Amino acid sequence: MPLLFSYGTLQKEQVQLETFGRILKGQHDALPGYELRMLEITDPEVLRKSEEKYHPIIHFSGEEAKEVEGVLFEITDQELAQADEYEVDDYKRVEVSFKSGRIGFVYVLK
């Protein structure tokens, strides 16, 4: 079962219900070497689901002292594909190692 790290709107129950049809279960974790910034969203469907014009987005900083906190969710392969549809143009999915040592996916700045 894939692991998906969320540091933003995928943690919202409304977004999870509309994207996956269920509330996800996960554990708090962190991603070292990355930092957070905000991105203006223009996709109408994503805006409707999240009810937020600006979404967080992370990028690799290379500085181990910096990290992004979030939740590591267990999802299905089908849900991973649904997450790909939710995360629009400026995001790309990459596989990384988290502070816990677990390996999973996260969406970063394209």
C-alpha positions in Angstrom: 0.0 0.0 0.0 1.5 3.4 -1.0 2.2 6.1 1.5 1.4 9.7 0.7 2.7 12.7 2.7 0.4 15.7 3.0 1.6 19.1 4.4 -1.5 21.0 3.2 -5.0 20.7 1.8 -5.0 16.9 1.5 -5.2 16.9 5.4 -8.7 18.5 5.2 -11.5 16.1 5.7 -13.6 17.9 3.0 -10.8 17.4 0.4 -10.3 13.8 1.4 -14.0 13.0 1.1 -14.3 14.6 -2.3 -11.1 13.3 -3.7 -11.0 9.7 -2.2 -14.6 9.2 -0.9 -13.3 8.5 2.6 -11.3 10.0 5.5 -7.7 8.9 5.4 -5.8 7.4 8.3 -2.2 8.5 8.8 0.6 9.4 11.2 2.5 12.6 11.8 5.9 12.7 10.1 8.3 15.2 8.6 10.4 15.7 5.5 13.9 16.9 6.1 15.7 19.1 3.6 12.6 20.8 2.3 10.9 24.1 2.9 7.4 25.5 2.4 6.1 28.4 0.3 2.6 29.4 -0.9 1.3 29.0 -4.4 -1.8 30.7 -5.9 -4.2 28.1 -7.3 -6.4 28.9 -10.3 -7.9 25.5 -11.1 -11.7 26.0 -10.3 -12.2 22.4 -9.1 -9.3 22.5 -6.7 -10.4 25.9 -5.4 -13.9 24.5 -4.9 -12.7 21.5 -2.9 -10.2 23.2 -0.8 -11.9 26.6 -0.4 -8.4 28.2 -0.4 -6.9 30.3 -3.1 -3.3 29.8 -1.9 -2.0 26.3 -1.2 1.3 25.3 0.3 4.0 23.8 -1.9 7.4 22.5 -0.9 10.7 22.5 -2.7 14.1 20.9 -1.9 16.4 23.2 0.0 19.1 20.7 0.7 19.4 22.0 4.3 19.0 19.2 6.8 18.1 21.7 9.5 14.9 22.6 7.6 12.0 20.3 7.4 8.3 20.3 6.6 5.8 18.7 9.0 2.7 16.8 7.9 0.9 13.5 7.9 1.9 10.3 6.1 -1.3 8.6 4.9 -1.7 5.0 3.8 -3.7 4.9 0.5 -4.4 2.6 -2.4 -2.9 2.7 -5.9 -6.3 4.0 -7.1 -6.3 6.8 -4.5 -2.7 7.7 -5.5 -4.0 8.2 -9.1 -6.9 10.3 -7.7 -4.4 12.4 -5.7 -2.5 13.0 -9.0 -5.7 14.4 -10.5 -6.2 16.7 -7.5 -2.6 18.1 -7.5 -2.5 20.4 -10.5 0.0 21.9 -12.9 2.7 23.3 -10.5 3.0 20.0 -8.5 4.9 16.8 -9.3 4.9 13.6 -7.3 8.3 12.2 -6.1 9.3 9.4 -3.8 11.3 10.4 -0.8 12.5 9.1 2.6 10.8 10.7 5.7 12.2 11.5 9.1 10.6 8.3 10.4 12.7 6.3 7.9 9.5 5.4 5.9 9.5 5.8 2.2 6.5 7.3 0.4 5.3 9.9 -2.1 5.0 13.7 -1.8 4.0 16.5 -4.1 6.7 19.1 -4.7 7.2 22.2 -6.8 7.5 21.1 -10.5 
